[in-house]
Amino acid sequence: MAELTRYLRPEVIQRIVPLELRARRIVEGFIAGQHRSPYLGFSVEFAEHREYVPGDDIRHIDWRVYGRADRFYIKQYEEETNLRTHILLDCSRSMAYPDPVPRGQLSKFEYASCVAASLAYLLMTQQDAVGLMLFDHRVREQVPPTSHTGRLPELIDLIDRTRPDGTTDVKILFRHLADRIRRRGMLILVSDLLAPIEDVIAGLQRFRFSGHEILVLHVLDHDELQFPFQGPALFEGMERADVTVRTDPQSLRQTYLDAVQRFVSRIRRACVDHRIDYALLSTRDSLGVALSAFLAQRMRTIKR
């Protein structure tokens, strides 16, 4: 229960529950009144198998497949696959900034985790299936998409047990996804995007061209956006502690801020050009205000 309230904050849920996280374009699935579908009519017919994970309803195990493969697989139906969303949560070492975390603040990973948990809760209350994938230079953990709200504690427990580490490699992430995601759906990337920008853009383009709805929630710390440092300091690489630079922050502040602005602008422009929803979130932003503003803006554009 402590983990649930840590990541599902009442003041955030209160703001976002009246809103919706709807598909802007056609997705594979159907739910009346919320998502457009390429299928005609409503069906609860068999759609596909997926591997069993603890917590699944054993009534849906396909025993014939078990007899052939000696592994448990779950039958999924069209009704269960209305909108299938994969939340991709960055848990690389740079997401641990700042470390230690000042009292009353959140690290980038803590902030991003609250974003992921809140959106997962919202999607499940809409009866949409949502899964979670934690990545750095590899896919570390994942929870398959499900619309059963009883699985939400498992998802949040996985986040709570994760400690940011490792370097970021989005090429591995997108390659992994390409092998596993066959149906059009929604991808929500929650990350500081501190990776080669060409790899980030190429990966997003690939899935956008495949017909997926993509949301990019770009989480950066207030220090990264404002560079408030004053006296001479030793800076360490966020993902490589062996890389250090001793410098006077005030002498390079403007150069640094210009570089960050170019980086953010390039990501935002690539998203706009490919009709990918993008939001820059600072860890000093009120999470409830930031998420509700983002969702409300999407709802306005969808209704136009």
SULMORA-V892970 format. One record per helix or strand of 2 or more residues. SS is the DSSP state (H for helix, E for strand). FROM is the first residue (numbers start at 1). LEN is the number of residues. Records with the same first field share a line. If there is no record, write none. Layout:
BEGIN
SS: FROM-LEN / FROM-LEN
END
This chain:
BEGIN
H: 2-6 / 10-7 / 58-3 / 63-7 / 78-4 / 93-4 / 108-18 / 149-12 / 170-11 / 197-13 / 222-5 / 249-25 / 287-17
E: 46-6 / 73-5 / 84-7 / 129-7 / 139-8 / 186-6 / 213-8 / 232-5 / 244-5 / 277-6
END
